[in-house]
Amino acid sequence: MLDFLLALFTAATVGVLLIPLLRAKVTGTGRLEGDLAIYRDQLAEVERERVAGSLSDTDAASARTEIERRILVAAERDSATEPSPSSVPALHRYLPPVLCLLVPALALGLYLDIGRPGLPSAPFVPRANTLAIAPSDAPPDLDRQVDAARARLAANPDDPDTLSALGELLTEQAQGTVPQPAVEAFRRALEKQPDDARALFYLGLHEAQSGDSRAALQRWLDLEARSPEGAPWLPTLRAEIDRVAKAANLDPRQIKPDRKAPEEAAPSPMAGMPQPTDEQRAAMAKMAPAERQQAIRGMVDALAARLADTPNDRDGWLRLAYARHVLGDDVQAAEAYAKADALKPLDPRQLSDWAEAEVRPLAPGTPPPPSAVAVLQRLETAEPNSGLALFYLGAASLAQGDKPAAVRRWRTLLALLPPDAPIRQMLEAKIKEAE
């Protein structure tokens, strides 16, 4: 509504400024009048030269005769020409104001059609402030990871974890701004898994970036209330709550009166890690996001040290693998998954996470190493339509010279992908090259 009022006031202002232009009289002049004015000046010049003595009377008379002849020719030419339409002066009178009003109106209509008037400038969101569910340092091959996530969705379109991961990757591509495709992925994830913390966090971030700070705080406060004290995302979540609340001049307790005081709601470590003292909790609450991230790394290292003394703690290895994956330490995450698998074979979901940890550090176009191939083969056996397994095992087959196996896997993946999947063109090129 505010946008339309501003547009209306702008149009009214332009209209007021155009009133003098509309009232001005615009008169057209014919060609004969211009010619006669020139000839009058010539006759006057001839007379001045005769009086000054620079021109004799005979020459002056000849010059006047020539000028008069030209006047008669101009008069005859003008009488033979049709009169100019009366609309010409009107065109010159109304064209400028019409253009002055039409151009802003067209610009406003175009903006309202393809723009988003209600969207404020999105603040830069540092990677350290995003939810600690994905690596803190975005890898350089985001496009490949997005394609891999879409390939996994082709095999299992309703997988909430993959939908949520895709939304986060799209947000990383947009430099911290939550784009509309990511919003749609997060909403689909919530339909299948209503307590998905990652989707809830980023949807709140989208609301904050769209100017609806109260809705963002409401969503985040609800997430904070339902999160266990060992949840790894609580430090970042609470930091974002404080940031948005201060920027919007809102008190979180007015939105959720039963919320704990910030001193009582200090960031807590991941489940299964050594519990910090009250002094450490208070110190973490005052830390900058980067310092808090470093503190979390210290807790992860403490968990790894404890597992060195208790190597049979399978749940502990799984927690460590998850934590390493969160912090972007994929090589160490893969090692932790291997430790847990040695104690008891992982289920397909865990195998998929293990395989992702194995292939994520790879440079674009690099085939997976033998350790990753072994995990991917187990994943393919457990889930024959796993997009992750089909894609990377196809690359491994091609590297080994088994082009038919590579083509077979990639064609299977291609059949699973939707028609508008961005990875289709790349896959088709790879298949053509292999054939």
Buried (B, 14 or more C-beta within 10 A) or exposed (E): EEEEEEBEEEBEEBEEEBEEEEEEEEEEEEEBEEBBEEBEEBBEEBBEBBEEEEBEEEEBEEBBEEBEEBBEEBEEEBEEEEEEEEEEBEEEBEEEBEEBBEEBBEEBEEEEEEEEEEEEEBEEBEBBBBBBBBBBEBBEBEBBBBBBBBBBBBBBEEBBBBBBBBBBBBBBBBEBBBBEBBBBBBEBBBEBBEEBBBBBBBBBBBBBBBBBBBBBBBBBBBBBEEBEEBBBBBBBBBBBBEBBBEEBEBEBEEBBEEBEEBEEBBBBBBBBBEEBEEEBBEBBBEBEBEEBBEBBBBBBEEBBEBBEEEEEBBEBBBBBBBBBBBBBBBEBBBBBBBBBBEBEEBEEEBBBBBBBBBBBBBEEEEBBEEEBBBBBBBBBEBBEBBBBBBBBBBBBBBEEEBBEBBBBBBBBBBEBBEEEBEBBEBBEEBBEEBE
